[in-house]
Amino acid sequence: MNPTEPLEILWDSLLSRDPKLIRKAFHTLSRSDRRNVLAHLHRMVTEPDWHPEQRISAQAALNALEKQK
């Protein structure tokens, strides 16, 4: 995948550990896509097959998104 592809850019932002960048990327999504992303982030945090750094990034994203409520 080319690093400039939209999906790659989106996930780079969502997993960046930068709360502002995470929220900005998340708010570009439709309501349905937001639900899907949240579900995927929850799986990344709870399923054992993810790399520890990915799990940390997913938790950071969930934390950033939770704090915006």
PDB file with SEQRES, HELIX, SHEET and CRYST1 records, atoms N, CA, C and O in Angstrom:
SEQRES   1 A   69  MET ASN PRO THR GLU PRO LEU GLU ILE LEU TRP ASP SER          
SEQRES   2 A   69  LEU LEU SER ARG ASP PRO LYS LEU ILE ARG LYS ALA PHE          
SEQRES   3 A   69  HIS THR LEU SER ARG SER ASP ARG ARG ASN VAL LEU ALA          
SEQRES   4 A   69  HIS LEU HIS ARG MET VAL THR GLU PRO ASP TRP HIS PRO          
SEQRES   5 A   69  GLU GLN ARG ILE SER ALA GLN ALA ALA LEU ASN ALA LEU          
SEQRES   6 A   69  GLU LYS GLN LYS                                              
HELIX    1 AA1 PRO A    6  LEU A   14  1                                   9    
HELIX    2 AA2 PRO A   19  PHE A   26  1                                   8    
HELIX    3 AA3 ARG A   31  THR A   46  1                                  16    
HELIX    4 AA4 PRO A   52  LYS A   67  1                                  16    
CRYST1    1.000    1.000    1.000  90.00  90.00  90.00 P 1           1          
ATOM      1  N   MET A   1       0.840  -1.176   0.000  1.00  0.00           N  
ATOM      2  CA  MET A   1       0.000   0.000   0.000  1.00  0.00           C  
ATOM      3  C   MET A   1       0.884   1.237   0.000  1.00  0.00           C  
ATOM      4  O   MET A   1       1.864   1.320   0.741  1.00  0.00           O  
ATOM      5  N   ASN A   2       0.532   2.172  -0.821  1.00  0.00           N  
ATOM      6  CA  ASN A   2       1.237   3.442  -0.890  1.00  0.00           C  
ATOM      7  C   ASN A   2       0.913   4.260   0.361  1.00  0.00           C  
ATOM      8  O   ASN A   2      -0.263   4.402   0.697  1.00  0.00           O  
ATOM      9  N   PRO A   3       1.912   4.800   1.060  1.00  0.00           N  
ATOM     10  CA  PRO A   3       1.658   5.524   2.306  1.00  0.00           C  
ATOM     11  C   PRO A   3       0.784   6.772   2.137  1.00  0.00           C  
ATOM     12  O   PRO A   3       0.334   7.340   3.132  1.00  0.00           O  
ATOM     13  N   THR A   4       0.541   7.204   0.908  1.00  0.00           N  
ATOM     14  CA  THR A   4      -0.310   8.379   0.713  1.00  0.00           C  
ATOM     15  C   THR A   4      -1.756   7.994   0.415  1.00  0.00           C  
ATOM     16  O   THR A   4      -2.572   8.868   0.122  1.00  0.00           O  
ATOM     17  N   GLU A   5      -2.085   6.723   0.482  1.00  0.00           N  
ATOM     18  CA  GLU A   5      -3.462   6.309   0.266  1.00  0.00           C  
ATOM     19  C   GLU A   5      -4.316   6.748   1.448  1.00  0.00           C  
ATOM     20  O   GLU A   5      -3.865   6.704   2.592  1.00  0.00           O  
ATOM     21  N   PRO A   6      -5.555   7.173   1.176  1.00  0.00           N  
ATOM     22  CA  PRO A   6      -6.408   7.714   2.242  1.00  0.00           C  
ATOM     23  C   PRO A   6      -6.593   6.795   3.452  1.00  0.00           C  
ATOM     24  O   PRO A   6      -6.585   7.269   4.588  1.00  0.00           O  
ATOM     25  N   LEU A   7      -6.758   5.511   3.230  1.00  0.00           N  
ATOM     26  CA  LEU A   7      -6.958   4.601   4.356  1.00  0.00           C  
ATOM     27  C   LEU A   7      -5.703   4.511   5.220  1.00  0.00           C  
ATOM     28  O   LEU A   7      -5.791   4.455   6.447  1.00  0.00           O  
ATOM     29  N   GLU A   8      -4.557   4.498   4.589  1.00  0.00           N  
ATOM     30  CA  GLU A   8      -3.282   4.476   5.323  1.00  0.00           C  
ATOM     31  C   GLU A   8      -3.107   5.754   6.147  1.00  0.00           C  
ATOM     32  O   GLU A   8      -2.683   5.707   7.302  1.00  0.00           O  
ATOM     33  N   ILE A   9      -3.436   6.884   5.540  1.00  0.00           N  
ATOM     34  CA  ILE A   9      -3.331   8.170   6.237  1.00  0.00           C  
ATOM     35  C   ILE A   9      -4.286   8.208   7.424  1.00  0.00           C  
ATOM     36  O   ILE A   9      -3.922   8.672   8.505  1.00  0.00           O  
ATOM     37  N   LEU A  10      -5.520   7.716   7.218  1.00  0.00           N  
ATOM     38  CA  LEU A  10      -6.507   7.690   8.291  1.00  0.00           C  
ATOM     39  C   LEU A  10      -5.998   6.888   9.484  1.00  0.00           C  
ATOM     40  O   LEU A  10      -6.020   7.375  10.614  1.00  0.00           O  
ATOM     41  N   TRP A  11      -5.537   5.658   9.238  1.00  0.00           N  
ATOM     42  CA  TRP A  11      -5.086   4.806  10.351  1.00  0.00           C  
ATOM     43  C   TRP A  11      -3.794   5.319  10.967  1.00  0.00           C  
ATOM     44  O   TRP A  11      -3.584   5.156  12.169  1.00  0.00           O  
ATOM     45  N   ASP A  12      -2.928   5.933  10.176  1.00  0.00           N  
ATOM     46  CA  ASP A  12      -1.730   6.562  10.753  1.00  0.00           C  
ATOM     47  C   ASP A  12      -2.136   7.645  11.753  1.00  0.00           C  
ATOM     48  O   ASP A  12      -1.520   7.788  12.809  1.00  0.00           O  
ATOM     49  N   SER A  13      -3.167   8.397  11.413  1.00  0.00           N  
ATOM     50  CA  SER A  13      -3.648   9.451  12.302  1.00  0.00           C  
ATOM     51  C   SER A  13      -4.331   8.866  13.529  1.00  0.00           C  
ATOM     52  O   SER A  13      -4.078   9.298  14.654  1.00  0.00           O  
ATOM     53  N   LEU A  14      -5.195   7.885  13.310  1.00  0.00           N  
ATOM     54  CA  LEU A  14      -5.929   7.292  14.428  1.00  0.00           C  
ATOM     55  C   LEU A  14      -5.012   6.602  15.434  1.00  0.00           C  
ATOM     56  O   LEU A  14      -5.314   6.560  16.627  1.00  0.00           O  
ATOM     57  N   LEU A  15      -3.904   6.066  14.959  1.00  0.00           N  
ATOM     58  CA  LEU A  15      -2.980   5.354  15.840  1.00  0.00           C  
ATOM     59  C   LEU A  15      -1.728   6.176  16.173  1.00  0.00           C  
ATOM     60  O   LEU A  15      -0.708   5.630  16.594  1.00  0.00           O  
ATOM     61  N   SER A  16      -1.823   7.478  15.979  1.00  0.00           N  
ATOM     62  CA  SER A  16      -0.660   8.359  16.142  1.00  0.00           C  
ATOM     63  C   SER A  16      -0.294   8.658  17.600  1.00  0.00           C  
ATOM     64  O   SER A  16       0.826   9.087  17.878  1.00  0.00           O  
ATOM     65  N   ARG A  17      -1.225   8.435  18.526  1.00  0.00           N  
ATOM     66  CA  ARG A  17      -1.067   8.781  19.944  1.00  0.00           C  
ATOM     67  C   ARG A  17      -1.116  10.292  20.184  1.00  0.00           C  
ATOM     68  O   ARG A  17      -0.801  10.763  21.277  1.00  0.00           O  
ATOM     69  N   ASP A  18      -1.509  11.040  19.164  1.00  0.00           N  
ATOM     70  CA  ASP A  18      -1.679  12.491  19.265  1.00  0.00           C  
ATOM     71  C   ASP A  18      -3.179  12.774  19.343  1.00  0.00           C  
ATOM     72  O   ASP A  18      -3.877  12.674  18.334  1.00  0.00           O  
ATOM     73  N   PRO A  19      -3.685  13.129  20.537  1.00  0.00           N  
ATOM     74  CA  PRO A  19      -5.129  13.286  20.704  1.00  0.00           C  
ATOM     75  C   PRO A  19      -5.800  14.219  19.690  1.00  0.00           C  
ATOM     76  O   PRO A  19      -6.894  13.924  19.208  1.00  0.00           O  
ATOM     77  N   LYS A  20      -5.160  15.326  19.369  1.00  0.00           N  
ATOM     78  CA  LYS A  20      -5.752  16.257  18.398  1.00  0.00           C  
ATOM     79  C   LYS A  20      -5.855  15.617  17.019  1.00  0.00           C  
ATOM     80  O   LYS A  20      -6.878  15.748  16.347  1.00  0.00           O  
ATOM     81  N   LEU A  21      -4.816  14.934  16.601  1.00  0.00           N  
ATOM     82  CA  LEU A  21      -4.807  14.284  15.294  1.00  0.00           C  
ATOM     83  C   LEU A  21      -5.810  13.128  15.255  1.00  0.00           C  
ATOM     84  O   LEU A  21      -6.485  12.916  14.247  1.00  0.00           O  
ATOM     85  N   ILE A  22      -5.898  12.397  16.341  1.00  0.00           N  
ATOM     86  CA  ILE A  22      -6.853  11.284  16.438  1.00  0.00           C  
ATOM     87  C   ILE A  22      -8.278  11.813  16.280  1.00  0.00           C  
ATOM     88  O   ILE A  22      -9.051  11.291  15.477  1.00  0.00           O  
ATOM     89  N   ARG A  23      -8.620  12.837  17.038  1.00  0.00           N  
ATOM     90  CA  ARG A  23      -9.979  13.391  16.974  1.00  0.00           C  
ATOM     91  C   ARG A  23     -10.280  13.983  15.599  1.00  0.00           C  
ATOM     92  O   ARG A  23     -11.384  13.827  15.077  1.00  0.00           O  
ATOM     93  N   LYS A  24      -9.309  14.653  15.024  1.00  0.00           N  
ATOM     94  CA  LYS A  24      -9.508  15.252  13.702  1.00  0.00           C  
ATOM     95  C   LYS A  24      -9.805  14.160  12.664  1.00  0.00           C  
ATOM     96  O   LYS A  24     -10.727  14.301  11.860  1.00  0.00           O  
ATOM     97  N   ALA A  25      -9.034  13.090  12.684  1.00  0.00           N  
ATOM     98  CA  ALA A  25      -9.258  11.988  11.735  1.00  0.00           C  
ATOM     99  C   ALA A  25     -10.612  11.328  11.976  1.00  0.00           C  
ATOM    100  O   ALA A  25     -11.340  11.027  11.029  1.00  0.00           O  
ATOM    101  N   PHE A  26     -10.942  11.109  13.228  1.00  0.00           N  
ATOM    102  CA  PHE A  26     -12.191  10.433  13.580  1.00  0.00           C  
ATOM    103  C   PHE A  26     -13.398  11.229  13.094  1.00  0.00           C  
ATOM    104  O   PHE A  26     -14.380  10.650  12.629  1.00  0.00           O  
ATOM    105  N   HIS A  27     -13.329  12.539  13.200  1.00  0.00           N  
ATOM    106  CA  HIS A  27     -14.466  13.378  12.821  1.00  0.00           C  
ATOM    107  C   HIS A  27     -14.653  13.508  11.316  1.00  0.00           C  
ATOM    108  O   HIS A  27     -15.647  14.081  10.870  1.00  0.00           O  
ATOM    109  N   THR A  28     -13.725  12.993  10.531  1.00  0.00           N  
ATOM    110  CA  THR A  28     -13.919  12.983   9.073  1.00  0.00           C  
ATOM    111  C   THR A  28     -14.798  11.807   8.649  1.00  0.00           C  
ATOM    112  O   THR A  28     -15.232  11.737   7.499  1.00  0.00           O  
ATOM    113  N   LEU A  29     -15.058  10.894   9.566  1.00  0.00           N  
ATOM    114  CA  LEU A  29     -15.779   9.662   9.238  1.00  0.00           C  
ATOM    115  C   LEU A  29     -17.285   9.810   9.380  1.00  0.00           C  
ATOM    116  O   LEU A  29     -17.775  10.648  10.137  1.00  0.00           O  
ATOM    117  N   SER A  30     -18.001   8.986   8.643  1.00  0.00           N  
ATOM    118  CA  SER A  30     -19.455   8.916   8.796  1.00  0.00           C  
ATOM    119  C   SER A  30     -19.775   8.263  10.141  1.00  0.00           C  
ATOM    120  O   SER A  30     -18.902   7.659  10.766  1.00  0.00           O  
ATOM    121  N   ARG A  31     -20.996   8.382  10.571  1.00  0.00           N  
ATOM    122  CA  ARG A  31     -21.419   7.774  11.844  1.00  0.00           C  
ATOM    123  C   ARG A  31     -21.176   6.265  11.825  1.00  0.00           C  
ATOM    124  O   ARG A  31     -20.691   5.700  12.805  1.00  0.00           O  
ATOM    125  N   SER A  32     -21.509   5.622  10.725  1.00  0.00           N  
ATOM    126  CA  SER A  32     -21.304   4.177  10.591  1.00  0.00           C  
ATOM    127  C   SER A  32     -19.815   3.821  10.659  1.00  0.00           C  
ATOM    128  O   SER A  32     -19.428   2.870  11.338  1.00  0.00           O  
ATOM    129  N   ASP A  33     -18.992   4.589   9.955  1.00  0.00           N  
ATOM    130  CA  ASP A  33     -17.546   4.328   9.982  1.00  0.00           C  
ATOM    131  C   ASP A  33     -16.964   4.570  11.369  1.00  0.00           C  
ATOM    132  O   ASP A  33     -16.039   3.873  11.787  1.00  0.00           O  
ATOM    133  N   ARG A  34     -17.499   5.547  12.077  1.00  0.00           N  
ATOM    134  CA  ARG A  34     -17.035   5.798  13.450  1.00  0.00           C  
ATOM    135  C   ARG A  34     -17.304   4.584  14.339  1.00  0.00           C  
ATOM    136  O   ARG A  34     -16.443   4.166  15.113  1.00  0.00           O  
ATOM    137  N   ARG A  35     -18.507   4.023  14.219  1.00  0.00           N  
ATOM    138  CA  ARG A  35     -18.832   2.821  15.006  1.00  0.00           C  
ATOM    139  C   ARG A  35     -17.878   1.682  14.660  1.00  0.00           C  
ATOM    140  O   ARG A  35     -17.396   0.979  15.548  1.00  0.00           O  
ATOM    141  N   ASN A  36     -17.608   1.501  13.375  1.00  0.00           N  
ATOM    142  CA  ASN A  36     -16.701   0.429  12.952  1.00  0.00           C  
ATOM    143  C   ASN A  36     -15.282   0.649  13.463  1.00  0.00           C  
ATOM    144  O   ASN A  36     -14.622  -0.297  13.893  1.00  0.00           O  
ATOM    145  N   VAL A  37     -14.817   1.877  13.417  1.00  0.00           N  
ATOM    146  CA  VAL A  37     -13.466   2.189  13.909  1.00  0.00           C  
ATOM    147  C   VAL A  37     -13.386   1.942  15.410  1.00  0.00           C  
ATOM    148  O   VAL A  37     -12.424   1.344  15.893  1.00  0.00           O  
ATOM    149  N   LEU A  38     -14.394   2.401  16.150  1.00  0.00           N  
ATOM    150  CA  LEU A  38     -14.388   2.177  17.599  1.00  0.00           C  
ATOM    151  C   LEU A  38     -14.375   0.683  17.925  1.00  0.00           C  
ATOM    152  O   LEU A  38     -13.653   0.245  18.821  1.00  0.00           O  
ATOM    153  N   ALA A  39     -15.169  -0.087  17.202  1.00  0.00           N  
ATOM    154  CA  ALA A  39     -15.203  -1.534  17.434  1.00  0.00           C  
ATOM    155  C   ALA A  39     -13.834  -2.146  17.132  1.00  0.00           C  
ATOM    156  O   ALA A  39     -13.367  -3.023  17.858  1.00  0.00           O  
ATOM    157  N   HIS A  40     -13.204  -1.685  16.070  1.00  0.00           N  
ATOM    158  CA  HIS A  40     -11.884  -2.221  15.709  1.00  0.00           C  
ATOM    159  C   HIS A  40     -10.842  -1.840  16.762  1.00  0.00           C  
ATOM    160  O   HIS A  40     -10.011  -2.664  17.143  1.00  0.00           O  
ATOM    161  N   LEU A  41     -10.886  -0.601  17.225  1.00  0.00           N  
ATOM    162  CA  LEU A  41      -9.946  -0.174  18.265  1.00  0.00           C  
ATOM    163  C   LEU A  41     -10.137  -0.999  19.533  1.00  0.00           C  
ATOM    164  O   LEU A  41      -9.158  -1.383  20.175  1.00  0.00           O  
ATOM    165  N   HIS A  42     -11.372  -1.272  19.896  1.00  0.00           N  
ATOM    166  CA  HIS A  42     -11.641  -2.110  21.079  1.00  0.00           C  
ATOM    167  C   HIS A  42     -11.069  -3.520  20.885  1.00  0.00           C  
ATOM    168  O   HIS A  42     -10.504  -4.102  21.811  1.00  0.00           O  
ATOM    169  N   ARG A  43     -11.222  -4.059  19.674  1.00  0.00           N  
ATOM    170  CA  ARG A  43     -10.639  -5.388  19.406  1.00  0.00           C  
ATOM    171  C   ARG A  43      -9.119  -5.341  19.507  1.00  0.00           C  
ATOM    172  O   ARG A  43      -8.498  -6.257  20.047  1.00  0.00           O  
ATOM    173  N   MET A  44      -8.529  -4.278  18.991  1.00  0.00           N  
ATOM    174  CA  MET A  44      -7.070  -4.164  19.053  1.00  0.00           C  
ATOM    175  C   MET A  44      -6.580  -4.155  20.501  1.00  0.00           C  
ATOM    176  O   MET A  44      -5.528  -4.716  20.807  1.00  0.00           O  
ATOM    177  N   VAL A  45      -7.327  -3.531  21.368  1.00  0.00           N  
ATOM    178  CA  VAL A  45      -6.935  -3.428  22.775  1.00  0.00           C  
ATOM    179  C   VAL A  45      -7.141  -4.748  23.511  1.00  0.00           C  
ATOM    180  O   VAL A  45      -6.361  -5.091  24.399  1.00  0.00           O  
ATOM    181  N   THR A  46      -8.174  -5.481  23.150  1.00  0.00           N  
ATOM    182  CA  THR A  46      -8.546  -6.665  23.938  1.00  0.00           C  
ATOM    183  C   THR A  46      -8.084  -8.000  23.363  1.00  0.00           C  
ATOM    184  O   THR A  46      -7.953  -8.973  24.105  1.00  0.00           O  
ATOM    185  N   GLU A  47      -7.838  -8.064  22.070  1.00  0.00           N  
ATOM    186  CA  GLU A  47      -7.418  -9.339  21.477  1.00  0.00           C  
ATOM    187  C   GLU A  47      -5.908  -9.520  21.618  1.00  0.00           C  
ATOM    188  O   GLU A  47      -5.151  -8.567  21.437  1.00  0.00           O  
ATOM    189  N   PRO A  48      -5.471 -10.722  21.935  1.00  0.00           N  
ATOM    190  CA  PRO A  48      -4.046 -10.959  22.215  1.00  0.00           C  
ATOM    191  C   PRO A  48      -3.133 -10.956  20.983  1.00  0.00           C  
ATOM    192  O   PRO A  48      -1.913 -10.885  21.132  1.00  0.00           O  
ATOM    193  N   ASP A  49      -3.687 -11.029  19.791  1.00  0.00           N  
ATOM    194  CA  ASP A  49      -2.843 -11.180  18.600  1.00  0.00           C  
ATOM    195  C   ASP A  49      -2.205  -9.890  18.099  1.00  0.00           C  
ATOM    196  O   ASP A  49      -1.403  -9.923  17.167  1.00  0.00           O  
ATOM    197  N   TRP A  50      -2.545  -8.768  18.696  1.00  0.00           N  
ATOM    198  CA  TRP A  50      -1.982  -7.502  18.247  1.00  0.00           C  
ATOM    199  C   TRP A  50      -0.630  -7.252  18.924  1.00  0.00           C  
ATOM    200  O   TRP A  50      -0.403  -7.653  20.066  1.00  0.00           O  
ATOM    201  N   HIS A  51       0.247  -6.589  18.197  1.00  0.00           N  
ATOM    202  CA  HIS A  51       1.555  -6.205  18.732  1.00  0.00           C  
ATOM    203  C   HIS A  51       1.333  -5.239  19.902  1.00  0.00           C  
ATOM    204  O   HIS A  51       0.426  -4.408  19.848  1.00  0.00           O  
ATOM    205  N   PRO A  52       2.139  -5.336  20.942  1.00  0.00           N  
ATOM    206  CA  PRO A  52       1.956  -4.447  22.109  1.00  0.00           C  
ATOM    207  C   PRO A  52       1.921  -2.955  21.759  1.00  0.00           C  
ATOM    208  O   PRO A  52       1.147  -2.204  22.353  1.00  0.00           O  
ATOM    209  N   GLU A  53       2.734  -2.525  20.821  1.00  0.00           N  
ATOM    210  CA  GLU A  53       2.727  -1.108  20.438  1.00  0.00           C  
ATOM    211  C   GLU A  53       1.410  -0.729  19.755  1.00  0.00           C  
ATOM    212  O   GLU A  53       0.921   0.387  19.927  1.00  0.00           O  
ATOM    213  N   GLN A  54       0.840  -1.649  18.986  1.00  0.00           N  
ATOM    214  CA  GLN A  54      -0.451  -1.390  18.356  1.00  0.00           C  
ATOM    215  C   GLN A  54      -1.543  -1.280  19.422  1.00  0.00           C  
ATOM    216  O   GLN A  54      -2.439  -0.441  19.326  1.00  0.00           O  
ATOM    217  N   ARG A  55      -1.453  -2.126  20.422  1.00  0.00           N  
ATOM    218  CA  ARG A  55      -2.435  -2.089  21.510  1.00  0.00           C  
ATOM    219  C   ARG A  55      -2.343  -0.773  22.274  1.00  0.00           C  
ATOM    220  O   ARG A  55      -3.367  -0.201  22.647  1.00  0.00           O  
ATOM    221  N   ILE A  56      -1.137  -0.294  22.507  1.00  0.00           N  
ATOM    222  CA  ILE A  56      -0.945   0.988  23.193  1.00  0.00           C  
ATOM    223  C   ILE A  56      -1.531   2.125  22.350  1.00  0.00           C  
ATOM    224  O   ILE A  56      -2.213   3.005  22.874  1.00  0.00           O  
ATOM    225  N   SER A  57      -1.265   2.099  21.063  1.00  0.00           N  
ATOM    226  CA  SER A  57      -1.785   3.146  20.171  1.00  0.00           C  
ATOM    227  C   SER A  57      -3.310   3.113  20.109  1.00  0.00           C  
ATOM    228  O   SER A  57      -3.954   4.162  20.108  1.00  0.00           O  
ATOM    229  N   ALA A  58      -3.884   1.926  20.057  1.00  0.00           N  
ATOM    230  CA  ALA A  58      -5.341   1.799  20.026  1.00  0.00           C  
ATOM    231  C   ALA A  58      -5.947   2.326  21.321  1.00  0.00           C  
ATOM    232  O   ALA A  58      -6.977   3.000  21.292  1.00  0.00           O  
ATOM    233  N   GLN A  59      -5.324   2.028  22.448  1.00  0.00           N  
ATOM    234  CA  GLN A  59      -5.835   2.528  23.731  1.00  0.00           C  
ATOM    235  C   GLN A  59      -5.714   4.044  23.799  1.00  0.00           C  
ATOM    236  O   GLN A  59      -6.603   4.714  24.326  1.00  0.00           O  
ATOM    237  N   ALA A  60      -4.639   4.583  23.278  1.00  0.00           N  
ATOM    238  CA  ALA A  60      -4.476   6.040  23.242  1.00  0.00           C  
ATOM    239  C   ALA A  60      -5.581   6.677  22.406  1.00  0.00           C  
ATOM    240  O   ALA A  60      -6.107   7.732  22.763  1.00  0.00           O  
ATOM    241  N   ALA A  61      -5.928   6.043  21.307  1.00  0.00           N  
ATOM    242  CA  ALA A  61      -7.013   6.554  20.467  1.00  0.00           C  
ATOM    243  C   ALA A  61      -8.341   6.508  21.214  1.00  0.00           C  
ATOM    244  O   ALA A  61      -9.096   7.481  21.202  1.00  0.00           O  
ATOM    245  N   LEU A  62      -8.625   5.393  21.858  1.00  0.00           N  
ATOM    246  CA  LEU A  62      -9.861   5.291  22.625  1.00  0.00           C  
ATOM    247  C   LEU A  62      -9.901   6.330  23.739  1.00  0.00           C  
ATOM    248  O   LEU A  62     -10.945   6.935  23.981  1.00  0.00           O  
ATOM    249  N   ASN A  63      -8.791   6.542  24.411  1.00  0.00           N  
ATOM    250  CA  ASN A  63      -8.728   7.548  25.472  1.00  0.00           C  
ATOM    251  C   ASN A  63      -8.991   8.956  24.915  1.00  0.00           C  
ATOM    252  O   ASN A  63      -9.735   9.733  25.514  1.00  0.00           O  
ATOM    253  N   ALA A  64      -8.390   9.274  23.791  1.00  0.00           N  
ATOM    254  CA  ALA A  64      -8.569  10.588  23.181  1.00  0.00           C  
ATOM    255  C   ALA A  64     -10.019  10.796  22.771  1.00  0.00           C  
ATOM    256  O   ALA A  64     -10.569  11.883  22.948  1.00  0.00           O  
ATOM    257  N   LEU A  65     -10.632   9.764  22.229  1.00  0.00           N  
ATOM    258  CA  LEU A  65     -12.008   9.874  21.778  1.00  0.00           C  
ATOM    259  C   LEU A  65     -12.973   9.913  22.948  1.00  0.00           C  
ATOM    260  O   LEU A  65     -14.010  10.572  22.867  1.00  0.00           O  
ATOM    261  N   GLU A  66     -12.658   9.228  24.022  1.00  0.00           N  
ATOM    262  CA  GLU A  66     -13.514   9.236  25.212  1.00  0.00           C  
ATOM    263  C   GLU A  66     -13.492  10.619  25.867  1.00  0.00           C  
ATOM    264  O   GLU A  66     -14.520  11.088  26.354  1.00  0.00           O  
ATOM    265  N   LYS A  67     -12.350  11.261  25.882  1.00  0.00           N  
ATOM    266  CA  LYS A  67     -12.211  12.566  26.539  1.00  0.00           C  
ATOM    267  C   LYS A  67     -12.933  13.684  25.790  1.00  0.00           C  
ATOM    268  O   LYS A  67     -13.150  14.757  26.353  1.00  0.00           O  
ATOM    269  N   GLN A  68     -13.304  13.457  24.546  1.00  0.00           N  
ATOM    270  CA  GLN A  68     -13.987  14.490  23.783  1.00  0.00           C  
ATOM    271  C   GLN A  68     -15.473  14.553  24.096  1.00  0.00           C  
ATOM    272  O   GLN A  68     -16.138  15.528  23.747  1.00  0.00           O  
ATOM    273  N   LYS A  69     -16.003  13.521  24.754  1.00  0.00           N  
ATOM    274  CA  LYS A  69     -17.448  13.473  25.032  1.00  0.00           C  
ATOM    275  C   LYS A  69     -17.844  14.495  26.067  1.00  0.00           C  
ATOM    276  O   LYS A  69     -19.020  14.592  26.419  1.00  0.00           O  
TER     277      LYS A  69                                                      
END                                                                             
